Amino acid sequence: MALVAEMVSPGHRDRTRDRVRKRRDYARAGIPIYIISDDYDDLGTVTMLIGPRPDEAGYAAEHRVPYGTSLTIPEGPAKGFVIDESITGPPRTQG
């Protein structure tokens, strides 16, 4: 598998599972890119984790951007695919 992309679930346990446990599990499994779309992080963020380190259960690089900011898949079959406002919607504001 070249890439996993997920939305964070709303419950506290689910958010912990999606943000922490799955990150470790996917790194251990060698998933090269893990993308997390998170409505519950600030005003919405997309995080891309790259370069799994299975022995450390972590990733070499993390790119986190607010909704509305472009993020481009750097490698693999989805190389060049852009996650942007057309997917996440415009940047959110408090108010």
C-alpha positions as CSV (number, residue, x, y, z in Angstrom):
1,M,0.0,0.0,0.0
2,A,1.4,3.4,-1.0
3,L,-0.7,5.8,1.0
4,V,-3.4,5.9,3.7
5,A,-5.7,9.0,4.0
6,E,-8.2,9.3,6.8
7,M,-10.6,11.7,8.5
8,V,-10.3,12.0,12.3
9,S,-13.4,10.7,14.1
10,P,-15.2,13.0,16.6
11,G,-15.0,11.1,19.9
12,H,-12.1,11.6,22.2
13,R,-11.1,7.9,22.1
14,D,-11.4,8.0,18.3
15,R,-9.3,11.1,18.0
16,T,-6.6,9.5,20.1
17,R,-6.8,6.3,18.0
18,D,-6.5,8.3,14.7
19,R,-3.8,10.7,15.8
20,V,-1.6,8.4,17.9
21,R,-2.2,4.7,17.6
22,K,-2.8,4.5,13.9
23,R,0.2,6.8,13.2
24,R,2.4,4.2,15.1
25,D,0.7,1.2,13.5
26,Y,1.1,2.6,9.9
27,A,4.7,3.5,10.5
28,R,5.4,0.0,11.8
29,A,3.7,-1.4,8.7
30,G,5.9,0.7,6.5
31,I,3.1,2.8,5.0
32,P,5.1,5.4,3.1
33,I,2.6,8.3,3.4
34,Y,-0.2,8.8,6.0
35,I,-2.5,11.7,5.5
36,I,-4.8,12.8,8.4
37,S,-7.6,15.3,7.8
38,D,-8.6,16.6,11.2
39,D,-11.7,18.8,11.8
40,Y,-10.9,18.8,15.5
41,D,-7.3,20.2,15.4
42,D,-7.6,24.0,15.8
43,L,-9.8,25.1,12.9
44,G,-9.0,22.1,10.8
45,T,-5.7,20.7,9.6
46,V,-4.2,18.3,7.1
47,T,-1.1,16.4,8.3
48,M,1.1,14.4,5.9
49,L,3.5,12.0,7.5
50,I,6.3,10.7,5.2
51,G,9.2,8.3,5.6
52,P,8.1,5.5,8.0
53,R,10.6,4.3,10.6
54,P,9.1,1.0,11.5
55,D,11.7,0.3,14.3
56,E,10.8,3.6,15.9
57,A,7.0,3.4,15.2
58,G,7.2,6.9,13.7
59,Y,7.8,9.0,10.6
60,A,10.8,10.9,9.4
61,A,8.9,14.0,8.3
62,E,5.6,15.7,9.2
63,H,3.9,18.4,7.3
64,R,0.9,20.0,9.0
65,V,-1.1,22.8,7.3
66,P,-4.5,24.5,8.0
67,Y,-7.5,23.8,5.9
68,G,-7.4,25.8,2.7
69,T,-3.6,25.5,2.3
70,S,-2.2,23.3,-0.5
71,L,-0.3,20.1,0.3
72,T,1.1,18.0,-2.5
73,I,1.8,14.3,-2.4
74,P,5.6,14.0,-3.0
75,E,6.0,10.4,-4.1
76,G,4.3,7.2,-5.1
77,P,1.4,6.6,-7.4
78,A,-0.4,9.7,-6.1
79,K,2.7,11.9,-6.7
80,G,1.6,15.4,-7.6
81,F,-1.9,15.1,-6.2
82,V,-2.8,18.3,-4.4
83,I,-4.9,18.4,-1.3
84,D,-6.3,22.0,-1.3
85,E,-9.3,24.1,-0.7
86,S,-11.3,22.1,-3.2
87,I,-11.0,19.1,-0.8
88,T,-10.9,20.7,2.7
89,G,-12.9,23.9,2.0
90,P,-11.6,27.4,2.6
91,P,-9.6,28.3,5.7
92,R,-11.8,28.4,8.8
93,T,-12.0,31.4,11.1
94,Q,-13.0,31.8,14.7
95,G,-16.1,33.7,15.3
